[in-house]
Amino acid sequence: MNQVQRPVSRLAVIGLVLAFGAAAALLAGGLGHRAGWWHFTSGLKLAEWGVYGALVALAVSLLAAVLTWPDAARKRGFPLALVGVLATLPVIATAGYWVHAARTYPVINDISTDLDDPPVFRDMPNPTDHPGESFAAKQREAYPDIVPLMLAAPAQQVFEHARALVDERGWSVVAADEVDLRIEATDKSRLFGFVDEVVLRIAATPDGTRVDMRSRSRLGRSDLGVNAARIRAFLDDLAARNRDR
């Protein structure tokens, strides 16, 4: 006797379609702005709807998984429901990180190792001054480890290593002055391509070299901790490179 084949759960199919649609919306929002297809506000709105879609997809897929569990013998589609659940996780995790960062880090977007005399952006399209004490106070509280890097190596060598690290990171060099020992460059966020500006100021000292670094975001009020993380990682790598050679 032929066994009657159970129908595929519509909920499982709907959840899967919603999950992939949500992921596509998040990616399209960022990559579309990076490609110049739309303004960043439109990209953020599209990404926001992608997150909402992922939450709905998660709920639908979980319900479908319960209704199609192999032992339930109701409808087929448990593998589809499981894939739907898994497909929502990267979108929800990304949104969760953004929310966590927004609540954790201060609402500032300009970080400097020298708050008394911040390195100056001379060659950027909009070379504005440092925001001042209001930002400085928040930075001191949130990032007490962001301080000048002191090295025993000669300044010219440090400059060459710094320039090499900038190139290795794929930053776009705006200016590199071998006389004043200054480097200005830009970096882009991976998804949306938001531009952050970086300036390095290298100076000889009686004991070696002092390196100051400033990193700021062109857009937004909060950088979600990105600029401090960039400075921290770059100076750690620069220190390691000058210890190894």
C-alpha positions as CSV (number, residue, x, y, z in Angstrom):
1,M,0.0,0.0,0.0
2,N,1.4,3.4,-0.9
3,Q,1.9,5.8,2.0
4,V,0.2,9.1,1.7
5,Q,2.7,11.9,1.5
6,R,2.2,14.6,4.0
7,P,2.0,18.2,2.7
8,V,4.8,20.6,3.2
9,S,4.2,23.2,5.9
10,R,3.4,26.6,4.5
11,L,4.6,28.2,7.7
12,A,8.1,26.6,7.1
13,V,8.2,28.0,3.5
14,I,7.0,31.4,4.6
15,G,9.6,31.5,7.5
16,L,12.4,30.5,5.1
17,V,11.4,33.1,2.5
18,L,11.2,35.8,5.2
19,A,14.5,34.8,6.7
20,F,16.4,35.1,3.4
21,G,14.5,38.3,2.5
22,A,15.5,39.8,5.8
23,A,19.2,39.0,5.2
24,A,19.0,40.4,1.7
25,A,17.4,43.6,3.0
26,L,20.2,44.1,5.6
27,L,22.9,43.4,3.0
28,A,21.2,45.6,0.4
29,G,20.9,48.5,2.8
30,G,24.6,48.6,3.4
31,L,26.0,47.5,0.1
32,G,23.6,49.8,-1.8
33,H,24.8,52.8,0.1
34,R,28.5,51.7,-0.4
35,A,27.8,51.5,-4.1
36,G,26.2,54.9,-4.2
37,W,22.7,53.7,-5.1
38,W,20.9,55.5,-2.2
39,H,21.5,57.8,0.7
40,F,22.7,56.3,4.0
41,T,19.4,57.1,5.7
42,S,17.6,54.9,3.1
43,G,20.1,52.2,3.6
44,L,19.7,52.3,7.4
45,K,15.9,52.2,7.0
46,L,16.2,49.2,4.7
47,A,18.5,47.4,7.2
48,E,16.0,48.2,10.0
49,W,13.2,46.6,8.1
50,G,15.5,43.6,7.5
51,V,15.9,43.2,11.3
52,Y,12.2,43.4,11.9
53,G,11.7,40.8,9.1
54,A,14.3,38.6,10.7
55,L,12.4,38.7,14.0
56,V,9.1,37.8,12.3
57,A,10.9,35.0,10.3
58,L,12.4,33.6,13.5
59,A,9.0,33.4,15.2
60,V,7.3,31.8,12.1
61,S,10.2,29.4,11.6
62,L,10.2,28.3,15.3
63,L,6.4,27.7,15.1
64,A,6.8,25.8,11.9
65,A,9.6,23.7,13.5
66,V,7.3,22.7,16.4
67,L,4.5,21.8,14.0
68,T,6.7,19.8,11.7
69,W,8.8,18.0,14.3
70,P,9.4,14.5,12.8
71,D,7.6,12.7,15.6
72,A,4.6,14.9,15.3
73,A,3.6,13.3,12.0
74,R,1.6,16.3,10.9
75,K,3.3,18.1,8.0
76,R,6.7,18.0,6.4
77,G,9.0,20.9,6.4
78,F,11.1,20.6,9.6
79,P,14.4,21.0,7.7
80,L,13.1,24.1,6.0
81,A,12.0,25.5,9.4
82,L,15.4,24.8,10.8
83,V,17.2,26.5,8.0
84,G,14.8,29.5,8.4
85,V,15.8,29.7,12.1
86,L,19.5,29.6,11.3
87,A,19.2,32.1,8.5
88,T,17.8,34.7,10.9
89,L,20.6,34.5,13.4
90,P,23.3,36.5,11.6
91,V,20.8,39.4,11.1
92,I,19.6,39.3,14.7
93,A,23.2,39.0,16.0
94,T,24.2,42.0,13.9
95,A,21.3,44.1,15.3
96,G,22.1,42.9,18.8
97,Y,25.7,44.0,18.5
98,W,24.6,47.5,17.3
99,V,22.2,47.9,20.2
100,H,24.7,46.7,22.7
101,A,27.4,49.0,21.3
102,A,25.0,52.0,21.3
103,R,24.3,51.4,25.0
104,T,27.8,50.6,26.0
105,Y,29.9,53.3,24.3
106,P,29.7,57.1,24.7
107,V,28.0,59.3,22.2
108,I,31.2,60.7,20.6
109,N,32.8,60.1,17.2
110,D,36.2,61.8,17.5
111,I,39.0,60.1,19.5
112,S,42.6,61.3,20.0
113,T,45.6,60.1,22.0
114,D,46.4,63.8,22.8
115,L,43.4,65.6,24.1
116,D,45.3,68.8,25.0
117,D,46.8,69.2,21.5
118,P,44.9,66.8,19.1
119,P,46.6,66.1,15.8
120,V,45.1,68.3,13.1
121,F,43.4,67.2,9.9
122,R,44.9,69.4,7.2
123,D,44.1,67.6,4.0
124,M,40.6,66.2,4.5
125,P,37.6,67.7,2.7
126,N,36.3,69.2,5.9
127,P,39.3,69.8,8.2
128,T,37.3,70.8,11.4
129,D,38.7,71.3,14.9
130,H,38.4,68.8,17.7
131,P,35.0,69.1,19.4
132,G,36.6,70.1,22.6
133,E,36.3,69.3,26.3
134,S,32.8,67.9,26.1
135,F,34.1,65.0,24.0
136,A,37.4,64.9,25.8
137,A,35.8,64.3,29.2
138,K,33.7,61.4,27.8
139,Q,36.7,59.9,26.2
140,R,38.8,60.0,29.3
141,E,36.1,58.1,31.2
142,A,35.4,55.5,28.5
143,Y,38.8,55.0,27.0
144,P,41.5,55.7,29.6
145,D,43.9,53.5,27.7
146,I,43.9,55.7,24.6
147,V,47.2,57.5,25.2
148,P,50.3,58.5,23.1
149,L,52.6,55.6,22.1
150,M,56.2,56.1,23.2
151,L,58.9,54.1,21.4
152,A,62.6,53.8,21.6
153,A,63.0,53.6,17.8
154,P,64.0,56.6,15.7
155,A,61.1,58.7,14.4
156,Q,61.9,58.1,10.7
157,Q,61.8,54.4,11.2
158,V,58.5,54.6,13.1
159,F,57.0,56.7,10.2
160,E,58.0,54.1,7.7
161,H,56.5,51.3,9.8
162,A,53.3,53.4,10.3
163,R,53.0,54.0,6.6
164,A,53.4,50.3,5.9
165,L,50.7,49.4,8.4
166,V,48.3,51.9,6.8
167,D,48.9,50.3,3.4
168,E,48.5,46.8,4.8
169,R,45.1,47.7,6.3
170,G,43.9,49.0,3.0
171,W,43.3,52.5,4.1
172,S,43.3,55.3,1.5
173,V,46.2,57.6,2.0
174,V,45.2,61.3,1.7
175,A,48.6,62.7,2.7
176,A,52.0,61.3,3.8
177,D,54.6,64.0,4.8
178,E,58.0,62.5,5.3
179,V,59.3,65.8,6.6
180,D,56.7,66.6,9.2
181,L,56.2,62.9,9.8
182,R,52.4,63.1,9.4
183,I,50.0,60.6,7.7
184,E,46.3,61.3,6.9
185,A,44.1,58.4,5.6
186,T,40.6,57.2,5.5
187,D,39.0,53.9,6.3
188,K,35.6,52.5,5.5
189,S,33.2,50.3,7.5
190,R,32.7,46.9,6.0
191,L,28.9,46.9,5.3
192,F,27.8,50.5,4.7
193,G,31.2,52.0,3.7
194,F,30.9,54.8,6.2
195,V,34.1,56.9,6.0
196,D,36.3,57.5,9.0
197,E,39.3,59.8,9.0
198,V,42.7,59.1,10.6
199,V,45.7,61.3,11.2
200,L,49.0,60.1,12.6
201,R,51.5,62.6,14.1
202,I,55.0,61.2,14.8
203,A,57.6,63.3,16.7
204,A,61.1,62.7,17.9
205,T,61.7,62.8,21.6
206,P,64.9,62.7,23.7
207,D,64.3,59.0,24.4
208,G,63.0,58.0,21.0
209,T,59.6,58.7,19.3
210,R,56.1,59.8,20.3
211,V,53.2,58.7,18.2
212,D,49.8,60.4,18.4
213,M,46.8,59.3,16.5
214,R,43.3,60.7,16.0
215,S,40.4,58.9,14.4
216,R,36.9,60.4,13.7
217,S,33.8,59.5,11.8
218,R,32.4,61.8,9.1
219,L,28.8,60.7,9.8
220,G,26.7,60.2,13.0
221,R,27.1,61.3,16.6
222,S,28.3,58.0,18.0
223,D,30.9,55.8,16.5
224,L,29.9,52.7,18.5
225,G,33.5,52.4,19.8
226,V,35.0,51.9,16.4
227,N,37.5,54.8,16.5
228,A,38.9,53.9,19.8
229,A,39.2,50.3,18.7
230,R,41.0,51.4,15.5
231,I,43.5,53.5,17.4
232,R,44.1,50.7,20.0
233,A,44.7,48.0,17.3
234,F,46.9,50.2,15.1
235,L,49.2,51.4,17.9
236,D,49.5,47.9,19.3
237,D,50.6,46.7,15.9
238,L,53.0,49.6,15.5
239,A,54.6,48.9,18.9
240,A,55.0,45.3,18.1
241,R,56.6,46.0,14.7
242,N,59.1,48.4,16.3
243,R,60.0,45.9,19.0
244,D,60.6,43.1,16.5
245,R,63.0,45.1,14.3
